[in-house]
Amino acid sequence: MGVGADIRQKIARRAAGEVQQGMIVNLGIGIPSLVPDFIKNKETIFFQAENGILGLSDKPEPGKEDENLCNAGGLPVTLRTGGCYFDSASAFAMIRKGKIDLTILGALQVSPNGDLANWIVPGRKVPGMGGAMELAAKAKRVIVTMNHCDKNGHSKIVKQCDLPLTAKKCVSMIITEMAVFAVEDGKLILIEYFSPFTIEDVRNATDAGFAVSENVSVIGG
């Protein structure tokens, strides 16, 4: 159940619906970085990056990349009118002070009480946690975008995370290629699912138990 380009875009499009005007938003690498492509009115939305930028805009046209202007994942970006640069220490101060309204992150595992594991698989070398710990703990709202299962077909929505945690009880919403879950009071609530999947398909693919909202809706149905 891998995530192809079209599936990644489907998840990012749904996540974009959670971004509201006036927000300061930090995006993780991977699927979260695609979210701005699906936001039509960005005039009062400021995207922030840990490497010291506030006001990230669309990706540049081919051939017009600026080697000195990239997001925290190292991908080329543009700067919107009114955007600004500052050092990484100031960027992290913004995060730790709670100035980020929303962060959208990828994940390896998420549990029903909102625990997040998204930075390391034991035994594998990684460059570091980056800003994930600060963002997960201090952003006003944390949304996870990820494929529903790993490459071996195992659910990434688990009863309890067995990978090293990034932060506890931080996730408020999970968006996968199959479904959208709200995390409320230590429980998962299925609020939407993508056509052509069914609720039973989602149950069969999800390790953790979940309730189904009375107002559950189908996306793309």
N, C-alpha and C positions, 0 to 999 in steps of 0.2 A: 504494500500500500504506500508506495513512494509518492513524493510530492513533485509532480512535473510543473513546468512553467505555468500552465493554465490553472492548475490547482493552487499554486502559490498566489497567483493573482486573485483567484476567487476568495481565498482567505484574507488577503490584504484588502480587498474591496469591502468585505464585511467589517473588518477592523476600522476602516476609514469612517464608517458610519458612527463610530464612538467618539470621533474627534469633533469638538465643538468650537465655535468661534470664540476667540479670546484666550484660548488655552496656550500654555507653554508645554510642548510635547517632546519627549526624548524617545528615539526609536532604536531598537537593537539591530544587530546585523541579520541578514537573511530576509525572511518574509516581512518583518516589520519595516525594513528599508523601502519596501514597495508601496507602503501606505500613501505617501504624498501623491502618487500618480493617480489616485482615485478621489482626491479632494478637489472639488471644483473651485470653491471660494476660499483662498488661503490668505486673504487680505489681513485678517486679524489673528492668524495662527502663526506662532513662532516655534519652529523646530530647533531644538538645542542638541548639541553634541558634546561629549566629554572632552574632546580635543580642543574645545574652546571656541565654538561658534554658536551664535543665536541668530536664527533667521535663515536656516537652510531652505533652499528652494528646489526646483526640479533638477533632474540630471541634465548635464549640458548636451548640446547637440554634438554628434560625432565630429571630431577635429577641433572642437572649441573647448576642450578640457583644460583646466588650469591645474598644473601639477602641484601647486601650493594650496589648493582648495579641495578638501576631501572631508568625508564624514568620519566618524570614529572607526568605521570598518575599513577605511582606506580607499573608498570608492569616490570618484569625482562627483562633485555637486556644484550648484550655483548658489549665489547669495541673493536673497530678496532685498528689495528696497527697504532701508532701515535696519538691515542686519548688521551684525558687528562681530569682531574677533576679540578674544581675551585669552589669558593663559589657562592651562588645564586646571590649575589650583582654583581659579575663580569658577570654572565650570563645575568642579566637584563641590565647591562651597554652595553654589546654587542648589545642587541636588541635596546635599546634606541639610540645608536649611529648610527643605520642604517647598521649594519654589516651583517644582515640576508638577504640573497638574495631572499629567498622564504619561505613563511609559508603556510602550508595547514591546514585549520581549519574546524571544524564542525560549524553548524549554526542552529538557530531556525527560523530566517527570514533573507531574503536578498531582497533589493529593486533594481529597475533598475539603480539607480544612484550609486550603490555599497555600500549603507549603510548596516551595519552588526549588527544583534542582536543575540548573541550566549551565553549569560551568565546567564540570569535569567528570569523566568516566575513569575510575581508578585504574592505574596501569598505563594510561595513555598520556602522552605529553601534550600540554596545551600552553599557549603563551601567557595565560593568566586570566583572572576573573574579570579584568577591566572594571567597568563601573556598575556591573550587574548587582552587586551586593548593596551599594548605596541606593541605586534606583529602586530595587525591590523593597528596601526598608523604608525609604523616605518619600517616594513619589506619592501623591495623593490618591492615585488609582493605578493599578497594575493589571494589564491585559496580556495574556499569553496567546501567541499565535504559533501553531505547530502542526505537523502531521499527526494524525490520531494514533498511529502505531509506528514503532521503529522499523528498521530495515528487515528485522527478523519476524515481523508481524506481532510483536508484543505491545500491548497497550501502554501508552505513555501517560494515561490518566490512571493512576494507581491508588490502591487503598492506603498505602503508606510509602513514601519515597525511601528507596534504599541506596540512592546515590547521595553524595555529599550535598547538603542543602546550601542554597544561596541565601534564602531568608525564609522565616516561618510566617504562616498566616498572612501572606501579602497579596495573593492573587484574588482578583474580584471577578474575572471573566476568562473563559478559555474558548478559543475559536480554532476549530480544526476543519479539515475538508469534509467532515461528516456532520458536525454539530456545533452549536453554541451553548455553553453552560454558564450559568451564573453561580458564583460561589457565595453562599449566604449561611451564616451561623454554622460553619463547619460542615455544610452539606452542598452537594452538587444538584443543581436544578436545570434540567434540559429546557431551554426556552425556544430554541430553533433547531431545525435540522435541514440539511441540504438534500434536495431531490437529486438523484433517484433513491437515496437511502431511506430506510424506514426506521421507526423507533426501535424495532427489534434488531435491525442491523447495528444500530448504535449500541444497544445493550450487549450484543455479542462481541463487539470490538472493544468494549470498555471494561477494564479490570475492576474499577471502583463502582459501587452502586450509586444510583442517582434517582431523584424524583423527577416527574414530568409536570411541567407547568400546566395549569388549566388552560392557559392561553398560548400553548406551544404552537408555533407556526412553521411552515415549510418555506425554505428559500429556493426560489427557482422552480417551484411547483406550479 
